Amino acid sequence: MIEKLKSDMVSAMKSGDKERLTVIRMVKAAVDLEHIDKKRELNDELLIDVVNKQVKMRKDSIAEFAKANRTDLVEKTQKEVEILQEYLPEQLSREEVEEIIEKLFAEIKPVGQKDMGKVMKEATATLKGKADMKDVSTIIKDKLQ
């Protein structure tokens, strides 16, 4: 994925796609920053973590722009999210996520809200990068009640 990011940056430069180039450069800079600051190995897992953070930030921004009635910024930010999602693994459907959570519940056998942390820990290990963890948390909370 890191190599794909680099080659996409070169092709965006050659094609003159400024919007795509800006997003890719931002991701590359964020990956390099994580790599240097936190001394993390430069690999696909690091890229996925960084891209997930960037997607989450942009989705939060989209919600704020929508409240402020700034459709121009909503559209621009949505395009950035679409570009970022190219660097994430295939996202699981809600049904697939619920199926995985059911299996986790069968293994862990939580008895109430106090076991939320145990279930989330396992869910994060299994689903990180493959599903929106905010949705996963919501599904788990609903099942625990």
Phi and psi in radians as a Rosetta constraint file:
Dihedral C 1 N 2 CA 2 C 2 CIRCULARHARMONIC -1.078 0.35
Dihedral N 2 CA 2 C 2 N 3 CIRCULARHARMONIC -0.723 0.35
Dihedral C 2 N 3 CA 3 C 3 CIRCULARHARMONIC -1.156 0.35
Dihedral N 3 CA 3 C 3 N 4 CIRCULARHARMONIC -0.666 0.35
Dihedral C 3 N 4 CA 4 C 4 CIRCULARHARMONIC -1.081 0.35
Dihedral N 4 CA 4 C 4 N 5 CIRCULARHARMONIC -0.728 0.35
Dihedral C 4 N 5 CA 5 C 5 CIRCULARHARMONIC -1.041 0.35
Dihedral N 5 CA 5 C 5 N 6 CIRCULARHARMONIC -0.811 0.35
Dihedral C 5 N 6 CA 6 C 6 CIRCULARHARMONIC -1.130 0.35
Dihedral N 6 CA 6 C 6 N 7 CIRCULARHARMONIC -0.767 0.35
Dihedral C 6 N 7 CA 7 C 7 CIRCULARHARMONIC -1.210 0.35
Dihedral N 7 CA 7 C 7 N 8 CIRCULARHARMONIC -0.601 0.35
Dihedral C 7 N 8 CA 8 C 8 CIRCULARHARMONIC -1.147 0.35
Dihedral N 8 CA 8 C 8 N 9 CIRCULARHARMONIC -0.589 0.35
Dihedral C 8 N 9 CA 9 C 9 CIRCULARHARMONIC -1.152 0.35
Dihedral N 9 CA 9 C 9 N 10 CIRCULARHARMONIC -0.754 0.35
Dihedral C 9 N 10 CA 10 C 10 CIRCULARHARMONIC -1.104 0.35
Dihedral N 10 CA 10 C 10 N 11 CIRCULARHARMONIC -0.800 0.35
Dihedral C 10 N 11 CA 11 C 11 CIRCULARHARMONIC -1.177 0.35
Dihedral N 11 CA 11 C 11 N 12 CIRCULARHARMONIC -0.563 0.35
Dihedral C 11 N 12 CA 12 C 12 CIRCULARHARMONIC -1.182 0.35
Dihedral N 12 CA 12 C 12 N 13 CIRCULARHARMONIC -0.652 0.35
Dihedral C 12 N 13 CA 13 C 13 CIRCULARHARMONIC -1.123 0.35
Dihedral N 13 CA 13 C 13 N 14 CIRCULARHARMONIC -0.793 0.35
Dihedral C 13 N 14 CA 14 C 14 CIRCULARHARMONIC -1.159 0.35
Dihedral N 14 CA 14 C 14 N 15 CIRCULARHARMONIC -0.659 0.35
Dihedral C 14 N 15 CA 15 C 15 CIRCULARHARMONIC -1.466 0.35
Dihedral N 15 CA 15 C 15 N 16 CIRCULARHARMONIC -0.214 0.35
Dihedral C 15 N 16 CA 16 C 16 CIRCULARHARMONIC 1.362 0.35
Dihedral N 16 CA 16 C 16 N 17 CIRCULARHARMONIC 0.368 0.35
Dihedral C 16 N 17 CA 17 C 17 CIRCULARHARMONIC -1.425 0.35
Dihedral N 17 CA 17 C 17 N 18 CIRCULARHARMONIC 1.531 0.35
Dihedral C 17 N 18 CA 18 C 18 CIRCULARHARMONIC -1.127 0.35
Dihedral N 18 CA 18 C 18 N 19 CIRCULARHARMONIC -0.687 0.35
Dihedral C 18 N 19 CA 19 C 19 CIRCULARHARMONIC -1.103 0.35
Dihedral N 19 CA 19 C 19 N 20 CIRCULARHARMONIC -0.835 0.35
Dihedral C 19 N 20 CA 20 C 20 CIRCULARHARMONIC -1.115 0.35
Dihedral N 20 CA 20 C 20 N 21 CIRCULARHARMONIC -0.742 0.35
Dihedral C 20 N 21 CA 21 C 21 CIRCULARHARMONIC -1.074 0.35
Dihedral N 21 CA 21 C 21 N 22 CIRCULARHARMONIC -0.738 0.35
Dihedral C 21 N 22 CA 22 C 22 CIRCULARHARMONIC -1.074 0.35
Dihedral N 22 CA 22 C 22 N 23 CIRCULARHARMONIC -0.795 0.35
Dihedral C 22 N 23 CA 23 C 23 CIRCULARHARMONIC -1.131 0.35
Dihedral N 23 CA 23 C 23 N 24 CIRCULARHARMONIC -0.769 0.35
Dihedral C 23 N 24 CA 24 C 24 CIRCULARHARMONIC -1.134 0.35
Dihedral N 24 CA 24 C 24 N 25 CIRCULARHARMONIC -0.728 0.35
Dihedral C 24 N 25 CA 25 C 25 CIRCULARHARMONIC -1.103 0.35
Dihedral N 25 CA 25 C 25 N 26 CIRCULARHARMONIC -0.692 0.35
Dihedral C 25 N 26 CA 26 C 26 CIRCULARHARMONIC -1.087 0.35
Dihedral N 26 CA 26 C 26 N 27 CIRCULARHARMONIC -0.755 0.35
Dihedral C 26 N 27 CA 27 C 27 CIRCULARHARMONIC -1.125 0.35
Dihedral N 27 CA 27 C 27 N 28 CIRCULARHARMONIC -0.796 0.35
Dihedral C 27 N 28 CA 28 C 28 CIRCULARHARMONIC -1.069 0.35
Dihedral N 28 CA 28 C 28 N 29 CIRCULARHARMONIC -0.734 0.35
Dihedral C 28 N 29 CA 29 C 29 CIRCULARHARMONIC -1.114 0.35
Dihedral N 29 CA 29 C 29 N 30 CIRCULARHARMONIC -0.735 0.35
Dihedral C 29 N 30 CA 30 C 30 CIRCULARHARMONIC -1.152 0.35
Dihedral N 30 CA 30 C 30 N 31 CIRCULARHARMONIC -0.672 0.35
Dihedral C 30 N 31 CA 31 C 31 CIRCULARHARMONIC -1.135 0.35
Dihedral N 31 CA 31 C 31 N 32 CIRCULARHARMONIC -0.807 0.35
Dihedral C 31 N 32 CA 32 C 32 CIRCULARHARMONIC -1.077 0.35
Dihedral N 32 CA 32 C 32 N 33 CIRCULARHARMONIC -0.700 0.35
Dihedral C 32 N 33 CA 33 C 33 CIRCULARHARMONIC -1.085 0.35
Dihedral N 33 CA 33 C 33 N 34 CIRCULARHARMONIC -0.810 0.35
Dihedral C 33 N 34 CA 34 C 34 CIRCULARHARMONIC -1.072 0.35
Dihedral N 34 CA 34 C 34 N 35 CIRCULARHARMONIC -0.753 0.35
Dihedral C 34 N 35 CA 35 C 35 CIRCULARHARMONIC -1.058 0.35
Dihedral N 35 CA 35 C 35 N 36 CIRCULARHARMONIC -0.773 0.35
Dihedral C 35 N 36 CA 36 C 36 CIRCULARHARMONIC -1.387 0.35
Dihedral N 36 CA 36 C 36 N 37 CIRCULARHARMONIC -0.888 0.35
Dihedral C 36 N 37 CA 37 C 37 CIRCULARHARMONIC -1.149 0.35
Dihedral N 37 CA 37 C 37 N 38 CIRCULARHARMONIC -0.780 0.35
Dihedral C 37 N 38 CA 38 C 38 CIRCULARHARMONIC -1.777 0.35
Dihedral N 38 CA 38 C 38 N 39 CIRCULARHARMONIC 0.089 0.35
Dihedral C 38 N 39 CA 39 C 39 CIRCULARHARMONIC 0.903 0.35
Dihedral N 39 CA 39 C 39 N 40 CIRCULARHARMONIC 0.708 0.35
Dihedral C 39 N 40 CA 40 C 40 CIRCULARHARMONIC -1.566 0.35
Dihedral N 40 CA 40 C 40 N 41 CIRCULARHARMONIC 2.586 0.35
Dihedral C 40 N 41 CA 41 C 41 CIRCULARHARMONIC -1.163 0.35
Dihedral N 41 CA 41 C 41 N 42 CIRCULARHARMONIC 2.422 0.35
Dihedral C 41 N 42 CA 42 C 42 CIRCULARHARMONIC -1.382 0.35
Dihedral N 42 CA 42 C 42 N 43 CIRCULARHARMONIC 1.701 0.35
Dihedral C 42 N 43 CA 43 C 43 CIRCULARHARMONIC -2.583 0.35
Dihedral N 43 CA 43 C 43 N 44 CIRCULARHARMONIC -3.097 0.35
Dihedral C 43 N 44 CA 44 C 44 CIRCULARHARMONIC -1.112 0.35
Dihedral N 44 CA 44 C 44 N 45 CIRCULARHARMONIC -0.606 0.35
Dihedral C 44 N 45 CA 45 C 45 CIRCULARHARMONIC -1.077 0.35
Dihedral N 45 CA 45 C 45 N 46 CIRCULARHARMONIC -0.744 0.35
Dihedral C 45 N 46 CA 46 C 46 CIRCULARHARMONIC -1.094 0.35
Dihedral N 46 CA 46 C 46 N 47 CIRCULARHARMONIC -0.775 0.35
Dihedral C 46 N 47 CA 47 C 47 CIRCULARHARMONIC -1.052 0.35
Dihedral N 47 CA 47 C 47 N 48 CIRCULARHARMONIC -0.779 0.35
Dihedral C 47 N 48 CA 48 C 48 CIRCULARHARMONIC -1.091 0.35
Dihedral N 48 CA 48 C 48 N 49 CIRCULARHARMONIC -0.757 0.35
Dihedral C 48 N 49 CA 49 C 49 CIRCULARHARMONIC -1.047 0.35
Dihedral N 49 CA 49 C 49 N 50 CIRCULARHARMONIC -0.821 0.35
Dihedral C 49 N 50 CA 50 C 50 CIRCULARHARMONIC -1.122 0.35
Dihedral N 50 CA 50 C 50 N 51 CIRCULARHARMONIC -0.799 0.35
Dihedral C 50 N 51 CA 51 C 51 CIRCULARHARMONIC -1.115 0.35
Dihedral N 51 CA 51 C 51 N 52 CIRCULARHARMONIC -0.706 0.35
Dihedral C 51 N 52 CA 52 C 52 CIRCULARHARMONIC -1.033 0.35
Dihedral N 52 CA 52 C 52 N 53 CIRCULARHARMONIC -0.748 0.35
Dihedral C 52 N 53 CA 53 C 53 CIRCULARHARMONIC -1.085 0.35
Dihedral N 53 CA 53 C 53 N 54 CIRCULARHARMONIC -0.758 0.35
Dihedral C 53 N 54 CA 54 C 54 CIRCULARHARMONIC -1.136 0.35
Dihedral N 54 CA 54 C 54 N 55 CIRCULARHARMONIC -0.718 0.35
Dihedral C 54 N 55 CA 55 C 55 CIRCULARHARMONIC -1.107 0.35
Dihedral N 55 CA 55 C 55 N 56 CIRCULARHARMONIC -0.777 0.35
Dihedral C 55 N 56 CA 56 C 56 CIRCULARHARMONIC -1.062 0.35
Dihedral N 56 CA 56 C 56 N 57 CIRCULARHARMONIC -0.785 0.35
Dihedral C 56 N 57 CA 57 C 57 CIRCULARHARMONIC -1.049 0.35
Dihedral N 57 CA 57 C 57 N 58 CIRCULARHARMONIC -0.741 0.35
Dihedral C 57 N 58 CA 58 C 58 CIRCULARHARMONIC -1.218 0.35
Dihedral N 58 CA 58 C 58 N 59 CIRCULARHARMONIC -0.640 0.35
Dihedral C 58 N 59 CA 59 C 59 CIRCULARHARMONIC -1.138 0.35
Dihedral N 59 CA 59 C 59 N 60 CIRCULARHARMONIC -0.669 0.35
Dihedral C 59 N 60 CA 60 C 60 CIRCULARHARMONIC -1.105 0.35
Dihedral N 60 CA 60 C 60 N 61 CIRCULARHARMONIC -0.721 0.35
Dihedral C 60 N 61 CA 61 C 61 CIRCULARHARMONIC -1.109 0.35
Dihedral N 61 CA 61 C 61 N 62 CIRCULARHARMONIC -0.712 0.35
Dihedral C 61 N 62 CA 62 C 62 CIRCULARHARMONIC -1.031 0.35
Dihedral N 62 CA 62 C 62 N 63 CIRCULARHARMONIC -0.751 0.35
Dihedral C 62 N 63 CA 63 C 63 CIRCULARHARMONIC -1.075 0.35
Dihedral N 63 CA 63 C 63 N 64 CIRCULARHARMONIC -0.738 0.35
Dihedral C 63 N 64 CA 64 C 64 CIRCULARHARMONIC -1.174 0.35
Dihedral N 64 CA 64 C 64 N 65 CIRCULARHARMONIC -0.739 0.35
Dihedral C 64 N 65 CA 65 C 65 CIRCULARHARMONIC -1.111 0.35
Dihedral N 65 CA 65 C 65 N 66 CIRCULARHARMONIC -0.664 0.35
Dihedral C 65 N 66 CA 66 C 66 CIRCULARHARMONIC -1.124 0.35
Dihedral N 66 CA 66 C 66 N 67 CIRCULARHARMONIC -0.720 0.35
Dihedral C 66 N 67 CA 67 C 67 CIRCULARHARMONIC -1.058 0.35
Dihedral N 67 CA 67 C 67 N 68 CIRCULARHARMONIC -0.656 0.35
Dihedral C 67 N 68 CA 68 C 68 CIRCULARHARMONIC -1.481 0.35
Dihedral N 68 CA 68 C 68 N 69 CIRCULARHARMONIC 0.056 0.35
Dihedral C 68 N 69 CA 69 C 69 CIRCULARHARMONIC 1.094 0.35
Dihedral N 69 CA 69 C 69 N 70 CIRCULARHARMONIC 0.638 0.35
Dihedral C 69 N 70 CA 70 C 70 CIRCULARHARMONIC -1.790 0.35
Dihedral N 70 CA 70 C 70 N 71 CIRCULARHARMONIC 1.318 0.35
Dihedral C 70 N 71 CA 71 C 71 CIRCULARHARMONIC -1.097 0.35
Dihedral N 71 CA 71 C 71 N 72 CIRCULARHARMONIC -0.523 0.35
Dihedral C 71 N 72 CA 72 C 72 CIRCULARHARMONIC -1.082 0.35
Dihedral N 72 CA 72 C 72 N 73 CIRCULARHARMONIC -0.764 0.35
Dihedral C 72 N 73 CA 73 C 73 CIRCULARHARMONIC -1.270 0.35
Dihedral N 73 CA 73 C 73 N 74 CIRCULARHARMONIC -0.576 0.35
Dihedral C 73 N 74 CA 74 C 74 CIRCULARHARMONIC -1.080 0.35
Dihedral N 74 CA 74 C 74 N 75 CIRCULARHARMONIC -0.818 0.35
Dihedral C 74 N 75 CA 75 C 75 CIRCULARHARMONIC -1.115 0.35
Dihedral N 75 CA 75 C 75 N 76 CIRCULARHARMONIC -0.771 0.35
Dihedral C 75 N 76 CA 76 C 76 CIRCULARHARMONIC -1.084 0.35
Dihedral N 76 CA 76 C 76 N 77 CIRCULARHARMONIC -0.797 0.35
Dihedral C 76 N 77 CA 77 C 77 CIRCULARHARMONIC -1.202 0.35
Dihedral N 77 CA 77 C 77 N 78 CIRCULARHARMONIC -0.625 0.35
Dihedral C 77 N 78 CA 78 C 78 CIRCULARHARMONIC -1.110 0.35
Dihedral N 78 CA 78 C 78 N 79 CIRCULARHARMONIC -0.677 0.35
Dihedral C 78 N 79 CA 79 C 79 CIRCULARHARMONIC -1.107 0.35
Dihedral N 79 CA 79 C 79 N 80 CIRCULARHARMONIC -0.683 0.35
Dihedral C 79 N 80 CA 80 C 80 CIRCULARHARMONIC -1.098 0.35
Dihedral N 80 CA 80 C 80 N 81 CIRCULARHARMONIC -0.721 0.35
Dihedral C 80 N 81 CA 81 C 81 CIRCULARHARMONIC -1.074 0.35
Dihedral N 81 CA 81 C 81 N 82 CIRCULARHARMONIC -0.741 0.35
Dihedral C 81 N 82 CA 82 C 82 CIRCULARHARMONIC -1.080 0.35
Dihedral N 82 CA 82 C 82 N 83 CIRCULARHARMONIC -0.693 0.35
Dihedral C 82 N 83 CA 83 C 83 CIRCULARHARMONIC -1.154 0.35
Dihedral N 83 CA 83 C 83 N 84 CIRCULARHARMONIC -0.777 0.35
Dihedral C 83 N 84 CA 84 C 84 CIRCULARHARMONIC -1.080 0.35
Dihedral N 84 CA 84 C 84 N 85 CIRCULARHARMONIC -0.658 0.35
Dihedral C 84 N 85 CA 85 C 85 CIRCULARHARMONIC -1.181 0.35
Dihedral N 85 CA 85 C 85 N 86 CIRCULARHARMONIC -0.262 0.35
Dihedral C 85 N 86 CA 86 C 86 CIRCULARHARMONIC -1.150 0.35
Dihedral N 86 CA 86 C 86 N 87 CIRCULARHARMONIC -0.373 0.35
Dihedral C 86 N 87 CA 87 C 87 CIRCULARHARMONIC -1.752 0.35
Dihedral N 87 CA 87 C 87 N 88 CIRCULARHARMONIC 0.196 0.35
Dihedral C 87 N 88 CA 88 C 88 CIRCULARHARMONIC -1.884 0.35
Dihedral N 88 CA 88 C 88 N 89 CIRCULARHARMONIC 2.668 0.35
Dihedral C 88 N 89 CA 89 C 89 CIRCULARHARMONIC -1.113 0.35
Dihedral N 89 CA 89 C 89 N 90 CIRCULARHARMONIC 2.848 0.35
Dihedral C 89 N 90 CA 90 C 90 CIRCULARHARMONIC -0.920 0.35
Dihedral N 90 CA 90 C 90 N 91 CIRCULARHARMONIC 2.218 0.35
Dihedral C 90 N 91 CA 91 C 91 CIRCULARHARMONIC -1.368 0.35
Dihedral N 91 CA 91 C 91 N 92 CIRCULARHARMONIC 2.416 0.35
Dihedral C 91 N 92 CA 92 C 92 CIRCULARHARMONIC -1.348 0.35
Dihedral N 92 CA 92 C 92 N 93 CIRCULARHARMONIC 2.616 0.35
Dihedral C 92 N 93 CA 93 C 93 CIRCULARHARMONIC -1.297 0.35
Dihedral N 93 CA 93 C 93 N 94 CIRCULARHARMONIC 2.875 0.35
Dihedral C 93 N 94 CA 94 C 94 CIRCULARHARMONIC -1.045 0.35
Dihedral N 94 CA 94 C 94 N 95 CIRCULARHARMONIC -0.679 0.35
Dihedral C 94 N 95 CA 95 C 95 CIRCULARHARMONIC -1.099 0.35
Dihedral N 95 CA 95 C 95 N 96 CIRCULARHARMONIC -0.745 0.35
Dihedral C 95 N 96 CA 96 C 96 CIRCULARHARMONIC -1.122 0.35
Dihedral N 96 CA 96 C 96 N 97 CIRCULARHARMONIC -0.710 0.35
Dihedral C 96 N 97 CA 97 C 97 CIRCULARHARMONIC -1.103 0.35
Dihedral N 97 CA 97 C 97 N 98 CIRCULARHARMONIC -0.791 0.35
Dihedral C 97 N 98 CA 98 C 98 CIRCULARHARMONIC -1.089 0.35
Dihedral N 98 CA 98 C 98 N 99 CIRCULARHARMONIC -0.654 0.35
Dihedral C 98 N 99 CA 99 C 99 CIRCULARHARMONIC -1.110 0.35
Dihedral N 99 CA 99 C 99 N 100 CIRCULARHARMONIC -0.765 0.35
Dihedral C 99 N 100 CA 100 C 100 CIRCULARHARMONIC -1.127 0.35
Dihedral N 100 CA 100 C 100 N 101 CIRCULARHARMONIC -0.714 0.35
Dihedral C 100 N 101 CA 101 C 101 CIRCULARHARMONIC -1.136 0.35
Dihedral N 101 CA 101 C 101 N 102 CIRCULARHARMONIC -0.671 0.35
Dihedral C 101 N 102 CA 102 C 102 CIRCULARHARMONIC -1.014 0.35
Dihedral N 102 CA 102 C 102 N 103 CIRCULARHARMONIC -0.772 0.35
Dihedral C 102 N 103 CA 103 C 103 CIRCULARHARMONIC -1.104 0.35
Dihedral N 103 CA 103 C 103 N 104 CIRCULARHARMONIC -0.710 0.35
Dihedral C 103 N 104 CA 104 C 104 CIRCULARHARMONIC -1.108 0.35
Dihedral N 104 CA 104 C 104 N 105 CIRCULARHARMONIC -0.706 0.35
Dihedral C 104 N 105 CA 105 C 105 CIRCULARHARMONIC -1.103 0.35
Dihedral N 105 CA 105 C 105 N 106 CIRCULARHARMONIC -0.671 0.35
Dihedral C 105 N 106 CA 106 C 106 CIRCULARHARMONIC -1.138 0.35
Dihedral N 106 CA 106 C 106 N 107 CIRCULARHARMONIC -0.653 0.35
Dihedral C 106 N 107 CA 107 C 107 CIRCULARHARMONIC -1.304 0.35
Dihedral N 107 CA 107 C 107 N 108 CIRCULARHARMONIC -0.814 0.35
Dihedral C 107 N 108 CA 108 C 108 CIRCULARHARMONIC -1.457 0.35
Dihedral N 108 CA 108 C 108 N 109 CIRCULARHARMONIC -0.579 0.35
Dihedral C 108 N 109 CA 109 C 109 CIRCULARHARMONIC 0.940 0.35
Dihedral N 109 CA 109 C 109 N 110 CIRCULARHARMONIC 1.075 0.35
Dihedral C 109 N 110 CA 110 C 110 CIRCULARHARMONIC -1.213 0.35
Dihedral N 110 CA 110 C 110 N 111 CIRCULARHARMONIC 2.561 0.35
Dihedral C 110 N 111 CA 111 C 111 CIRCULARHARMONIC -1.826 0.35
Dihedral N 111 CA 111 C 111 N 112 CIRCULARHARMONIC -0.262 0.35
Dihedral C 111 N 112 CA 112 C 112 CIRCULARHARMONIC -3.095 0.35
Dihedral N 112 CA 112 C 112 N 113 CIRCULARHARMONIC -2.940 0.35
Dihedral C 112 N 113 CA 113 C 113 CIRCULARHARMONIC -0.983 0.35
Dihedral N 113 CA 113 C 113 N 114 CIRCULARHARMONIC -0.502 0.35
Dihedral C 113 N 114 CA 114 C 114 CIRCULARHARMONIC -1.141 0.35
Dihedral N 114 CA 114 C 114 N 115 CIRCULARHARMONIC -0.318 0.35
Dihedral C 114 N 115 CA 115 C 115 CIRCULARHARMONIC -1.656 0.35
Dihedral N 115 CA 115 C 115 N 116 CIRCULARHARMONIC 0.145 0.35
Dihedral C 115 N 116 CA 116 C 116 CIRCULARHARMONIC -0.977 0.35
Dihedral N 116 CA 116 C 116 N 117 CIRCULARHARMONIC -0.761 0.35
Dihedral C 116 N 117 CA 117 C 117 CIRCULARHARMONIC -1.074 0.35
Dihedral N 117 CA 117 C 117 N 118 CIRCULARHARMONIC -0.731 0.35
Dihedral C 117 N 118 CA 118 C 118 CIRCULARHARMONIC -1.085 0.35
Dihedral N 118 CA 118 C 118 N 119 CIRCULARHARMONIC -0.803 0.35
Dihedral C 118 N 119 CA 119 C 119 CIRCULARHARMONIC -1.170 0.35
Dihedral N 119 CA 119 C 119 N 120 CIRCULARHARMONIC -0.755 0.35
Dihedral C 119 N 120 CA 120 C 120 CIRCULARHARMONIC -1.117 0.35
Dihedral N 120 CA 120 C 120 N 121 CIRCULARHARMONIC -0.649 0.35
Dihedral C 120 N 121 CA 121 C 121 CIRCULARHARMONIC -1.054 0.35
Dihedral N 121 CA 121 C 121 N 122 CIRCULARHARMONIC -0.826 0.35
Dihedral C 121 N 122 CA 122 C 122 CIRCULARHARMONIC -1.193 0.35
Dihedral N 122 CA 122 C 122 N 123 CIRCULARHARMONIC -0.704 0.35
Dihedral C 122 N 123 CA 123 C 123 CIRCULARHARMONIC -1.115 0.35
Dihedral N 123 CA 123 C 123 N 124 CIRCULARHARMONIC -0.708 0.35
Dihedral C 123 N 124 CA 124 C 124 CIRCULARHARMONIC -1.097 0.35
Dihedral N 124 CA 124 C 124 N 125 CIRCULARHARMONIC -0.767 0.35
Dihedral C 124 N 125 CA 125 C 125 CIRCULARHARMONIC -1.066 0.35
Dihedral N 125 CA 125 C 125 N 126 CIRCULARHARMONIC -0.645 0.35
Dihedral C 125 N 126 CA 126 C 126 CIRCULARHARMONIC -1.454 0.35
Dihedral N 126 CA 126 C 126 N 127 CIRCULARHARMONIC -0.692 0.35
Dihedral C 126 N 127 CA 127 C 127 CIRCULARHARMONIC -1.858 0.35
Dihedral N 127 CA 127 C 127 N 128 CIRCULARHARMONIC -0.105 0.35
Dihedral C 127 N 128 CA 128 C 128 CIRCULARHARMONIC -0.966 0.35
Dihedral N 128 CA 128 C 128 N 129 CIRCULARHARMONIC 2.199 0.35
Dihedral C 128 N 129 CA 129 C 129 CIRCULARHARMONIC 1.512 0.35
Dihedral N 129 CA 129 C 129 N 130 CIRCULARHARMONIC -0.272 0.35
Dihedral C 129 N 130 CA 130 C 130 CIRCULARHARMONIC -1.818 0.35
Dihedral N 130 CA 130 C 130 N 131 CIRCULARHARMONIC -0.232 0.35
Dihedral C 130 N 131 CA 131 C 131 CIRCULARHARMONIC -2.663 0.35
Dihedral N 131 CA 131 C 131 N 132 CIRCULARHARMONIC 2.755 0.35
Dihedral C 131 N 132 CA 132 C 132 CIRCULARHARMONIC -1.257 0.35
Dihedral N 132 CA 132 C 132 N 133 CIRCULARHARMONIC 2.026 0.35
Dihedral C 132 N 133 CA 133 C 133 CIRCULARHARMONIC -1.172 0.35
Dihedral N 133 CA 133 C 133 N 134 CIRCULARHARMONIC -0.384 0.35
Dihedral C 133 N 134 CA 134 C 134 CIRCULARHARMONIC -1.157 0.35
Dihedral N 134 CA 134 C 134 N 135 CIRCULARHARMONIC -0.737 0.35
Dihedral C 134 N 135 CA 135 C 135 CIRCULARHARMONIC -1.157 0.35
Dihedral N 135 CA 135 C 135 N 136 CIRCULARHARMONIC -0.708 0.35
Dihedral C 135 N 136 CA 136 C 136 CIRCULARHARMONIC -1.046 0.35
Dihedral N 136 CA 136 C 136 N 137 CIRCULARHARMONIC -0.789 0.35
Dihedral C 136 N 137 CA 137 C 137 CIRCULARHARMONIC -1.052 0.35
Dihedral N 137 CA 137 C 137 N 138 CIRCULARHARMONIC -0.761 0.35
Dihedral C 137 N 138 CA 138 C 138 CIRCULARHARMONIC -1.079 0.35
Dihedral N 138 CA 138 C 138 N 139 CIRCULARHARMONIC -0.767 0.35
Dihedral C 138 N 139 CA 139 C 139 CIRCULARHARMONIC -1.082 0.35
Dihedral N 139 CA 139 C 139 N 140 CIRCULARHARMONIC -0.771 0.35
Dihedral C 139 N 140 CA 140 C 140 CIRCULARHARMONIC -1.125 0.35
Dihedral N 140 CA 140 C 140 N 141 CIRCULARHARMONIC -0.776 0.35
Dihedral C 140 N 141 CA 141 C 141 CIRCULARHARMONIC -1.024 0.35
Dihedral N 141 CA 141 C 141 N 142 CIRCULARHARMONIC -0.773 0.35
Dihedral C 141 N 142 CA 142 C 142 CIRCULARHARMONIC -1.072 0.35
Dihedral N 142 CA 142 C 142 N 143 CIRCULARHARMONIC -0.720 0.35
Dihedral C 142 N 143 CA 143 C 143 CIRCULARHARMONIC -1.220 0.35
Dihedral N 143 CA 143 C 143 N 144 CIRCULARHARMONIC -0.540 0.35
Dihedral C 143 N 144 CA 144 C 144 CIRCULARHARMONIC -1.299 0.35
Dihedral N 144 CA 144 C 144 N 145 CIRCULARHARMONIC -0.336 0.35
